[in-house]
Amino acid sequence: MEYGKLIAVTGMPGLFELVSSKTDGAIVRSLDDNSTKFASTRQHQFSHLESIEVYTVRDNVNLADIFKAMEADGGKLPDEKDAKAIKSYFEKVFPDLDFERVYTSDMKKMVKWYGIISAKGIEIKLTEEPIEEDEAPVEEVAVAEAKPAKKAAKKKAAAKKKKED
């Protein structure tokens, strides 16, 4: 299982692996009990864990960076129900977190999700590494202006003809 296939689904507790996507929803597999089910886009929203960012006092960081800091700490995870313990845990593990904009409920989700990921032995690794400017391919596209110029010429000719009449 890859970190890049993990998603959170609104209205459904826990984390899921994206098995297949369809136009009207997705087939997801629960990491808790390995049950597979269809989640409709009419009722649910999907968030890839790779795309989730967390507020810090500087720039936003990817959720994977928070998980890696939790992994590096190696300490015991706090109880999900103890808000003070969770806040003090994140003050120790990731002190740059913006505690005014990151709510306790968000921190509880991060602890719960990290617990699930570490229990399943999933490597926390982003699938797409950011491309540096030196390596980014540069494409130049020539835009033809002939058609708009023809339309403008036709409009002028029509206006001129109308004035003559």
C-alpha positions as CSV (number, residue, x, y, z in Angstrom):
1,M,0.0,0.0,0.0
2,E,1.3,3.5,-0.9
3,Y,0.9,6.7,1.0
4,G,-0.2,8.4,-2.3
5,K,-3.3,6.2,-2.4
6,L,-4.6,7.1,1.0
7,I,-7.6,9.4,1.3
8,A,-9.9,10.7,3.9
9,V,-13.6,10.7,3.2
10,T,-16.0,13.1,4.8
11,G,-18.7,11.5,6.8
12,M,-16.8,8.3,7.1
13,P,-14.4,7.7,10.1
14,G,-10.8,6.6,9.5
15,L,-8.6,6.4,6.5
16,F,-9.2,4.6,3.2
17,E,-7.2,3.3,0.2
18,L,-8.4,4.5,-3.1
19,V,-9.1,1.3,-5.1
20,S,-10.8,2.8,-8.1
21,S,-12.4,6.1,-9.1
22,K,-15.5,6.5,-11.1
23,T,-17.4,9.6,-12.5
24,D,-20.0,9.5,-9.7
25,G,-17.7,8.4,-6.8
26,A,-14.9,6.0,-5.8
27,I,-14.4,2.5,-4.5
28,V,-12.5,2.7,-1.3
29,R,-11.0,0.1,1.1
30,S,-11.0,0.9,4.8
31,L,-7.7,0.6,6.6
32,D,-9.4,-0.4,9.8
33,D,-11.3,-3.5,8.7
34,N,-10.3,-3.9,5.0
35,S,-14.0,-3.6,3.9
36,T,-14.5,-2.3,0.4
37,K,-17.4,0.1,-0.4
38,F,-18.6,2.6,-2.9
39,A,-18.5,6.3,-1.7
40,S,-20.7,8.6,-3.8
41,T,-19.4,12.1,-4.7
42,R,-23.0,13.3,-4.0
43,Q,-22.6,12.6,-0.3
44,H,-18.9,12.6,0.3
45,Q,-15.8,14.6,-0.5
46,F,-12.4,13.0,-0.9
47,S,-9.1,14.4,0.4
48,H,-5.8,12.8,-0.6
49,L,-3.5,12.9,2.3
50,E,-0.7,14.1,0.0
51,S,-2.7,17.2,-0.8
52,I,-3.5,18.2,2.8
53,E,-1.4,21.1,4.2
54,V,-1.2,22.3,7.8
55,Y,-0.9,25.9,9.0
56,T,2.4,26.9,10.6
57,V,3.7,30.2,11.8
58,R,5.8,30.4,8.6
59,D,4.7,28.7,5.3
60,N,2.1,25.9,5.2
61,V,3.6,22.4,5.4
62,N,2.4,19.1,3.9
63,L,0.8,16.7,6.3
64,A,3.6,14.2,5.5
65,D,6.1,16.6,7.1
66,I,4.0,16.5,10.3
67,F,3.9,12.7,10.2
68,K,7.6,12.5,9.6
69,A,8.2,14.7,12.7
70,M,5.9,12.4,14.7
71,E,7.8,9.4,13.4
72,A,11.2,11.0,14.3
73,D,10.0,11.8,17.8
74,G,9.4,8.1,18.3
75,G,7.5,8.7,21.6
76,K,4.2,7.3,22.6
77,L,1.2,9.0,21.0
78,P,-1.1,10.9,23.3
79,D,-4.6,9.8,24.1
80,E,-7.0,11.1,21.4
81,K,-9.5,12.2,24.0
82,D,-7.2,14.3,26.0
83,A,-7.0,17.7,24.3
84,K,-4.3,19.2,26.6
85,A,-2.0,16.2,26.1
86,I,-2.5,16.4,22.3
87,K,-1.6,20.1,22.3
88,S,1.5,19.7,24.4
89,Y,2.5,16.7,22.2
90,F,2.4,18.9,19.1
91,E,4.2,21.7,20.9
92,K,7.0,19.3,21.5
93,V,7.0,17.5,18.2
94,F,6.2,20.3,15.8
95,P,6.5,23.7,17.6
96,D,6.1,25.8,14.4
97,L,2.4,24.7,14.2
98,D,0.0,27.6,14.2
99,F,-2.1,26.7,17.2
100,E,-4.6,29.5,16.6
101,R,-5.6,28.2,13.2
102,V,-5.0,24.4,13.7
103,Y,-7.8,23.3,15.9
104,T,-7.6,20.5,18.5
105,S,-10.0,18.4,16.4
106,D,-7.5,18.6,13.5
107,M,-4.6,17.5,15.8
108,K,-6.8,14.6,17.1
109,K,-7.3,13.5,13.4
110,M,-3.5,13.7,12.8
111,V,-2.8,11.6,15.8
112,K,-5.4,9.0,14.9
113,W,-4.3,8.9,11.2
114,Y,-0.7,8.6,12.1
115,G,-1.6,5.7,14.5
116,I,-3.4,3.9,11.6
117,I,-0.5,4.5,9.1
118,S,2.2,3.4,11.5
119,A,0.2,0.3,12.5
120,K,-0.2,-0.7,8.9
121,G,3.5,-0.1,8.2
122,I,2.9,2.4,5.4
123,E,6.0,4.4,4.4
124,I,5.2,8.1,4.5
125,K,6.5,9.3,1.2
126,L,5.1,11.7,-1.3
127,T,4.8,10.3,-4.8
128,E,5.7,13.5,-6.6
129,E,8.8,15.3,-5.5
130,P,8.7,19.1,-6.2
131,I,10.6,20.0,-9.4
132,E,13.3,22.6,-9.1
133,E,13.3,25.6,-11.5
134,D,16.5,24.4,-13.2
135,E,14.9,21.0,-14.0
136,A,11.5,22.2,-15.1
137,P,10.8,21.7,-18.7
138,V,10.0,24.9,-20.6
139,E,7.5,24.8,-23.4
140,E,6.8,27.7,-25.6
141,V,3.5,27.8,-27.4
142,A,2.9,30.0,-30.4
143,V,-0.5,31.5,-30.5
144,A,-1.9,32.3,-33.9
145,E,-3.6,35.7,-34.1
146,A,-4.9,35.3,-37.6
147,K,-8.5,34.3,-36.8
148,P,-9.2,37.2,-34.4
149,A,-7.7,39.6,-36.9
150,K,-10.0,38.3,-39.6
151,K,-13.1,38.7,-37.4
152,A,-12.1,42.3,-36.6
153,A,-11.6,43.0,-40.2
154,K,-15.0,41.6,-41.0
155,K,-16.6,43.7,-38.3
156,K,-15.0,46.9,-39.6
157,A,-16.1,46.1,-43.2
158,A,-19.7,45.4,-42.0
159,A,-19.7,48.7,-40.0
160,K,-18.3,50.6,-43.0
161,K,-20.9,49.1,-45.3
162,K,-23.7,50.0,-42.8
163,K,-22.5,53.6,-42.8
164,E,-22.6,53.8,-46.6
165,D,-26.2,52.6,-46.7
